[in-house]
């Protein structure tokens, strides 16, 4: 875990970069009009989550730095129940380049929705993301006009080095598999989080949908009982995950863990 107040970048920032004030808060340029606080407190969970399932999620989050270590030059961030474009995983964990994130946040053009992120992907055909050809062209033009150059797209997409979406359930593994299979194409890794082992037919489903399994045990332990295979993620998907992280840091629903 990081210290009680975490900085996005430990090095001396350039004039356009976020600045740390005496309280340890990360202040972005005045034009952005926001203050991002990075603390050791867990992100705020949405109302309506069952208490026991919430405790299971909290336990997993505290173990994430060891379960999903970011590696040198990267930071681990977590969001609770973000709308990633195909459902809401209980946990979204991201490995993000430490040095590039602050610079990106200081001048990033906004991405209004996941379809706009798809429109920015230079390899996308208009029909491939569910909109008609003319609307797709107009959407892409508007995003390019807002500042998304090919270099900006490439640089921003590279900031998200890895991603893991986790669906937590106390008993209903079939429902967990259905939900995880829905959002798995939009993240590099997907996994279920459950407090007990699964039957053999459940493990077959994990293999079929390329899902991992995190098993919670006694004394607040969490371990990988089934690995989560990594898939290549399209640039538009990484752009949208980065946008969700930026929004989460702005409204306090995202947290840096390491």
C-alpha positions as CSV (number, residue, x, y, z in Angstrom):
1,X,0.0,0.0,0.0
2,X,1.1,3.6,-0.6
3,X,1.7,6.1,2.2
4,X,-1.2,8.0,3.7
5,X,-1.0,10.5,0.8
6,X,0.2,9.3,-2.6
7,X,1.6,11.4,-5.4
8,X,1.1,10.5,-9.0
9,X,4.7,11.3,-9.9
10,X,7.5,11.4,-7.3
11,X,9.7,13.5,-9.6
12,X,9.7,17.3,-9.8
13,X,6.8,18.2,-12.1
14,X,7.1,20.5,-15.1
15,X,5.0,23.7,-15.0
16,X,2.1,22.1,-16.9
17,X,2.1,19.0,-14.6
18,X,-0.1,18.5,-11.5
19,X,1.3,20.1,-8.3
20,X,1.3,18.9,-4.7
21,X,0.3,21.4,-2.1
22,X,1.1,21.4,1.6
23,X,-1.7,19.0,2.4
24,X,-0.5,16.4,0.0
25,X,-3.4,16.9,-2.4
26,X,-2.7,16.6,-6.1
27,X,-3.8,19.9,-7.7
28,X,-4.2,20.0,-11.5
29,X,-4.0,23.2,-13.6
30,X,-6.7,25.8,-12.7
31,X,-8.3,25.3,-16.1
32,X,-9.3,21.8,-15.2
33,X,-11.1,22.9,-12.0
34,X,-10.6,19.9,-9.9
35,X,-8.5,18.5,-7.0
36,X,-7.7,14.8,-7.0
37,X,-7.2,13.2,-3.5
38,X,-5.3,9.9,-3.4
39,X,-5.6,8.4,0.0
40,X,-5.4,4.9,1.7
41,X,-9.2,4.8,2.0
42,X,-11.0,2.3,-0.3
43,X,-13.1,3.7,-3.1
44,X,-16.8,4.3,-2.3
45,X,-19.0,1.4,-3.1
46,X,-22.4,1.9,-4.7
47,X,-25.6,1.5,-2.5
48,X,-27.3,-1.9,-2.7
49,X,-24.3,-4.2,-2.6
50,X,-24.9,-7.1,-0.1
51,X,-22.8,-6.7,3.1
52,X,-21.0,-10.0,2.9
53,X,-20.2,-9.6,-0.8
54,X,-18.9,-6.1,-0.1
55,X,-16.6,-7.5,2.6
56,X,-15.4,-10.1,0.1
57,X,-14.6,-7.3,-2.4
58,X,-12.8,-5.2,0.3
59,X,-10.6,-8.1,1.2
60,X,-9.7,-8.7,-2.4
61,X,-8.8,-5.1,-3.0
62,X,-6.5,-5.1,0.0
63,X,-4.7,-8.1,-1.5
64,X,-4.5,-6.8,-5.0
65,X,-0.9,-5.4,-4.8
66,X,0.3,-9.0,-4.3
67,X,-2.3,-10.7,-6.5
68,X,-1.9,-8.3,-9.4
69,X,1.5,-6.6,-8.9
70,X,2.1,-3.7,-11.4
71,X,5.8,-4.1,-11.9
72,X,8.5,-1.4,-12.2
73,X,7.5,2.0,-13.5
74,X,3.8,1.3,-13.1
75,X,1.1,2.0,-10.5
76,X,-1.9,-0.1,-9.5
77,X,-5.3,1.7,-9.5
78,X,-8.7,0.3,-8.6
79,X,-12.2,1.3,-9.4
80,X,-15.4,-0.2,-8.0
81,X,-18.2,-1.1,-10.3
82,X,-17.4,1.1,-13.3
83,X,-19.6,1.0,-16.4
84,X,-17.0,-0.3,-18.9
85,X,-19.4,-0.6,-21.8
86,X,-20.7,-4.1,-21.2
87,X,-21.7,-4.4,-17.6
88,X,-20.2,-3.4,-14.3
89,X,-17.4,-5.6,-12.8
90,X,-17.2,-5.4,-9.0
91,X,-13.5,-4.5,-9.3
92,X,-11.5,-3.0,-12.1
93,X,-7.7,-3.0,-11.5
94,X,-5.4,-1.1,-13.9
95,X,-1.6,-1.1,-14.3
96,X,-0.8,2.4,-15.6
97,X,2.5,4.0,-16.5
98,X,3.5,6.1,-13.5
99,X,5.4,8.8,-15.4
100,X,2.9,9.3,-18.1
101,X,-0.4,9.5,-16.2
102,X,0.0,12.9,-14.6
103,X,1.0,14.5,-17.9
104,X,-2.0,12.9,-19.7
105,X,-4.5,14.0,-17.0
106,X,-3.2,17.6,-17.2
107,X,-4.2,18.1,-20.8
108,X,-6.3,15.1,-21.9
109,X,-9.2,15.7,-24.3
110,X,-12.3,14.2,-22.9
111,X,-13.9,11.0,-24.2
112,X,-17.6,11.3,-23.7
113,X,-18.6,7.6,-24.1
114,X,-17.2,4.2,-25.1
115,X,-18.4,4.6,-28.7
116,X,-16.3,7.7,-29.1
117,X,-13.3,5.7,-27.9
118,X,-14.1,3.1,-30.6
119,X,-14.3,5.9,-33.2
120,X,-10.8,7.0,-32.3
121,X,-9.4,3.5,-33.0
122,X,-7.8,3.9,-36.5
123,X,-8.3,0.2,-37.3
124,X,-12.1,0.4,-36.6
125,X,-14.6,0.3,-39.4
126,X,-17.7,2.4,-38.9
127,X,-20.0,-0.7,-38.9
128,X,-17.8,-2.5,-36.3
129,X,-18.9,-0.5,-33.3
130,X,-22.7,-0.4,-33.7
131,X,-23.3,2.9,-35.4
132,X,-24.1,3.9,-39.0
133,X,-21.3,5.0,-41.3
134,X,-22.1,8.7,-41.4
135,X,-22.4,9.0,-37.6
136,X,-19.2,7.1,-37.2
137,X,-17.4,9.6,-39.4
138,X,-18.9,12.6,-37.7
139,X,-18.0,11.2,-34.3
140,X,-14.4,10.6,-35.3
141,X,-14.0,14.0,-36.8
142,X,-15.4,15.7,-33.6
143,X,-12.9,13.7,-31.5
144,X,-10.0,14.6,-33.7
145,X,-11.0,18.2,-33.6
146,X,-11.0,18.1,-29.8
147,X,-7.3,17.2,-29.8
148,X,-7.1,13.5,-30.3
149,X,-4.2,13.2,-32.8
150,X,-2.8,9.8,-33.9
151,X,0.2,10.4,-31.6
152,X,-2.1,11.3,-28.7
153,X,-4.2,8.2,-29.2
154,X,-1.1,6.0,-29.4
155,X,0.6,7.6,-26.4
156,X,-2.5,7.4,-24.2
157,X,-3.3,3.8,-25.1
158,X,0.2,2.7,-24.1
159,X,-0.3,4.1,-20.6
160,X,-2.6,1.2,-19.7
161,X,-0.2,-1.7,-19.5
162,X,-2.6,-4.3,-18.0
163,X,-6.2,-4.6,-16.7
164,X,-8.1,-7.0,-14.6
165,X,-11.9,-7.0,-14.1
166,X,-13.3,-9.1,-11.2
167,X,-16.9,-10.3,-10.6
168,X,-17.6,-11.3,-7.0
169,X,-20.3,-13.7,-6.0
170,X,-20.9,-15.6,-2.7
171,X,-22.5,-18.7,-4.3
172,X,-24.0,-18.3,-7.8
173,X,-20.9,-19.1,-10.0
174,X,-23.1,-19.5,-13.1
175,X,-24.3,-16.0,-12.9
176,X,-20.8,-14.8,-12.2
177,X,-19.5,-16.5,-15.3
178,X,-22.3,-15.0,-17.4
179,X,-21.5,-11.5,-16.2
180,X,-17.7,-11.9,-16.5
181,X,-18.0,-13.3,-20.0
182,X,-20.0,-10.2,-21.0
183,X,-17.3,-7.7,-20.0
184,X,-14.2,-9.8,-20.6
185,X,-13.6,-8.6,-24.2
186,X,-13.1,-5.0,-22.9
187,X,-10.2,-5.9,-20.5
188,X,-7.0,-7.8,-20.7
189,X,-7.9,-10.2,-17.9
190,X,-11.1,-11.3,-16.2
191,X,-11.7,-13.3,-13.1
192,X,-14.3,-14.5,-10.6
193,X,-14.0,-13.9,-6.9
194,X,-15.7,-16.5,-4.6
195,X,-15.3,-17.7,-1.1
196,X,-15.1,-21.5,-2.0
197,X,-13.8,-23.8,-4.7
198,X,-15.9,-24.6,-7.8
199,X,-17.2,-27.9,-9.2
200,X,-15.5,-29.4,-12.2
201,X,-18.0,-28.1,-14.7
202,X,-17.4,-24.6,-13.4
203,X,-13.7,-24.9,-14.2
204,X,-14.6,-26.0,-17.7
205,X,-16.6,-22.8,-18.1
206,X,-13.6,-20.8,-16.8
207,X,-11.4,-22.3,-19.5
208,X,-14.0,-21.8,-22.2
209,X,-14.5,-18.1,-21.4
210,X,-10.8,-17.5,-20.5
211,X,-11.6,-16.5,-16.9
212,X,-9.5,-16.7,-13.8
213,X,-10.7,-17.6,-10.3
214,X,-9.7,-15.8,-7.1
215,X,-10.6,-17.9,-4.0
216,X,-11.1,-16.2,-0.6
217,X,-10.2,-18.3,2.4
218,X,-9.9,-18.0,6.1
219,X,-8.1,-15.1,7.8
220,X,-8.9,-12.8,5.0
221,X,-6.7,-14.7,2.5
222,X,-7.2,-14.5,-1.2
223,X,-5.3,-16.6,-3.7
224,X,-5.4,-17.5,-7.4
225,X,-6.8,-21.0,-7.8
226,X,-7.2,-20.6,-11.5
227,X,-4.9,-18.3,-13.5
228,X,-6.4,-15.4,-15.5
229,X,-5.0,-15.6,-19.1
230,X,-4.1,-12.3,-20.7
231,X,-5.4,-11.2,-24.1
232,X,-4.3,-8.4,-26.4
233,X,-6.5,-5.4,-25.9
234,X,-7.5,-3.0,-28.7
235,X,-6.3,0.6,-28.3
236,X,-9.9,1.9,-28.1
237,X,-10.5,-0.4,-25.1
238,X,-7.4,0.9,-23.3
239,X,-8.4,4.5,-24.1
240,X,-11.8,4.0,-22.5
241,X,-10.3,2.4,-19.4
242,X,-7.9,5.4,-19.1
243,X,-10.9,7.7,-19.4
244,X,-12.7,5.8,-16.6
245,X,-9.6,6.1,-14.4
246,X,-9.4,9.9,-15.0
247,X,-13.1,10.3,-14.1
248,X,-12.6,8.1,-11.0
249,X,-9.6,10.1,-9.8
250,X,-11.6,13.3,-10.3
251,X,-14.7,12.2,-8.4
252,X,-13.0,10.0,-5.7
253,X,-14.2,6.6,-7.0
254,X,-10.7,5.5,-8.0
255,X,-7.8,4.7,-5.7
256,X,-4.1,4.2,-6.2
257,X,-3.0,1.0,-4.3
258,X,0.7,0.9,-5.1
